[in-house]
Amino acid sequence: MAEFSNEKRVVISADPTALAESVAARFVNRLAKCSADGALVHVSLTGGSMGSAVLAAAARHPRRDRVDWSRVHFWWSDERFVPRGHADRNDLLAQDALLDELEIPSENIHTMAASDEGLDLDAAAERYAAELARFPQEDGTPWPSFDICFLGVGPDGHIASLFPDRAEILITDLVAVPVRDSPKPPPERVSLTRPVINGSRRVWLVLAGTDKASALGLALAGASYASVPVAGAKGRKRTIFFVDEAAASQVPPELIDQEY
């Protein structure tokens, strides 16, 4: 496969444990390479059990110390608008799994506002957009192009906090949006929009389990992203679905990448 092909491809591991280890190895190796070049490296993290498992596996990886973590900036594709330190927060999962293990400047960790910090939901989304705008791209785009954007996928096909058949998945003129009355608790969230996600160099989607097979199959078949948001996720250089065998039951053989 060409180095800069952005065709959607699928990489299959036997089970969730093997999946987490496989993605973590690629993650650490990619960060080591990118950080060695001297440029800043921007990574967008996700929540969920597989997102946490990948980060925990990265923390255990023997080549972890080859990464210049001072060059790596961490962001989130979405966050639950609950108090700081609440068990539902995605940033807490990431801190427990990996970030607390690293010697990384605190200013490199860009968390979203919490509900107990004096901001309402709209202001929390605006603040995150302003924080992203501190790292514009060379063409003036007011957010960094993530070297890797991790995404989980819900059984309904949602990514970040962009849910099917809702207005947020269609928004293109904002960087971060408030999400109210989420179909999945908690009800209030902040999410990056699809243009920001798709501005990433690499979108890595990590999913496991038979309940994800239908969403994956629809995404690869070209379903409408308004109804199946994961179908609209696509990185500028690479779009890789890292899945276990249980999630891969509806994957066309020609999309399985045996080499990546």
N, C-alpha and C positions, 0 to 999 in steps of 0.2 A: 504494500500500500504506500502511496506517495506520502512524503513527509508532511505536506501541508494540505492533504485531502481533507475536506470537511464533510465527506459522506458519512452518514450514520453507520457505525459498525458496532458489533456485539462481541464482547469477550466473556467467555463462560468459565466459571469455576465450579467445583463439585458441590460445595455447600457454603453456608454463610461464613464459617471460620476461614476456609480457604479463600473465599472472596475478599474478606477484609485484609488478609495477609498479602494477597496479590495486588490489590489497589494500593495498600500502604507502601509496598516496595516500589511501585512505579512513582508514587507521590514523593517519597524521599529522594529517589534518584533524579526526578525532574527538578526538585527544589535545589539539590546539590549542584546540578548543572547550571540552572538559572542564576543562583546566587553567586556562583563562581565568576560570572561575567561582570559582576560589579554593579549591575542595575538593581533597582528595587523590584521585588517580586510580590505581586498581589494575588491573594488566594481568597476565594469566597467559600465559606463553610456552610454546611447544612446540619440539621438536627436529625433526630430519629435514631433507631437502634443501629443501623448500618453506618450512618455517619459517625457515630460515637465509636463503633467497633474499628473503623478504618483509622481513626486518630489514635486509639489505644494501641493498635498494631504498629503505627508509625512511631509511637513513643518507645516501643520495644525494639525497633529495627536497629540492627548492628551498624548501619551506615548513617544513623541519625546525626552523629557529630560531624559529618562531612558537609552538612548544610550550614551556611552562614546565616543564622537565624536573625541577626541584626538587620539583614536586608529584606526580610520577609514581613509583609503586612497582612494581617488577617481581618477579614470582613465576614458578614453574614448575609445570606440571601433573604432571610426573613427571621423575625423574632416574635415571640409571644409577648404581648404588652401586659406583663405581670410584674410584681416587685422584683428588684434586684436580688439575686440569690435564690429565687423561687425555683423549685425543681422542674418546672415546665420550661424554663428558659434554655434556649439552644446554646447560649454562650457559656452557661454553667456546665453543660455536658462537655463542651470542647475544652474548657479549662480543666475539668477533672480528668479527661482522657489524655490530653497532650500538653496544653499550653502551660499549665503549672509545672510541668517537667522541664521546660525550656528556659534557657537564659536569653530572654527576648525582652527588648525595651517595652515598657508598658504602653508607650505611645504608638507602638506597632499593632496594638490590639484594638480594633475599632468596633466596639459593641454598640448596639442600639440602646436608646433610652429606655428606662424602666418606668413602670406606672407610678412608682413612689418617689419620683425625682422632680415633681412639679410641672411636668409638661402634659398636655392632653395628647391624644393619639395623632391628630393632624400635625401638631408641633413636633412630635417625635419623628414622624416621617420627614418633615422639612429639615430637621436637624441632621438626620442621616444623609440626606441629599447634599447638605452643605458640607458635611465632613468628606464625603466622596469627592466633592468639587475641589477640595484642597489638593487632589492628585489628578489633574486633568491630563488628557492625552495630548500628543503633539499637535493634533489638528484642532484642539480646543474643546473637544468633547468633555463635558463636565463630570467625568468619573473615570477611574482607572480601568484599563482593559485587564481583566483578571487573567493571569497566566493559567490558572485552573479555577473553574467554578464547579464545586461539588453540588449535586442535587440529589435529593431523594425523590421518590415517586410514590404517591398514594395509590391505593387500589382504584380510586376514581380518576387517576391520571393527573392529579394536581402536582405542581412543583412549587417550591418556596411556599408562599401563601396565596398563590394564584390558583383559584378553584374553578371547576368547570361552570360554564354558563353564567359567569358573573362579570361585572363591569371591569374589575381590576385586570383581567387577562387581556383586555382590549386597549388599555391605556398605553399610549406611546409618547406623551408629552411631559411625563414626570419621571423622575429617577426612582423615588421610593413613594409608596402609597400606603395610606391607612386602610386597614381591612376591618370591617365591622360585621358582626353577626356571622362569623366564620362557621361553615357547616361542620367544622371539627373544632372541639374546644381546645384552648380557651377562645372566647369569641372575638377578642380584639388582638390585632397583630399589625406589624409593619412588614412590608414586602418590597423587594426590588421589583422593577417592572421588566417585561420581556425584552425591551431594547437593551437594557443594562446586562441582563443575563446573556443575551445573544451577542453582545459586544466582547465577550470573553474569548481569549485565544482558544482555550480548550474547555469544553463542557463535559464533565465526567458525571454520569448518572449511575448511581449505585443502588441496586435493588435485589431483593431476595424474597423467595416464597411464592407459592402457587397463586396467592391472591394478587400478585403483581403481573401475572402472565398476560391477562387480557389488556391491561393498560399498555404494556410493552408492545404487544402485537398490534394494537391500534396505532401507536406512535410510529412504528416502523412501516405500517401500511399507508401512512399519510393522512390520518384522520384530521379533522378540523381542530386547530389548537384552541378554538373557543370552547369546544365541547370536551376535548382531551388536551389539556394544556401541555403535557409532556411532548405532544407531537410538534409543538412549536419551538422546542428547545434545540438550539443548534449553535455550536461554537464557530468562530471564524476559521480556525485551522483544523480542529478535531472535535468530533462528537462521538463519544464512546459510551456505550451502555455496558457497564460491568455488572454481570448478573450471575446468580447461581443456577444450577440445572433446573430447579423447581420453577423459576421465573421464566425459563427459556423455552417452554413447551410450544410457544406459538411463533418462534423466530424462524424466518426463512433461512435455509442453509447457506444461501449465497451471501448473507449478511454477517455470518459468523467469521470473525477474524482469528485465524489460527496462529498468527505470527506476532501480533502486537504484545 
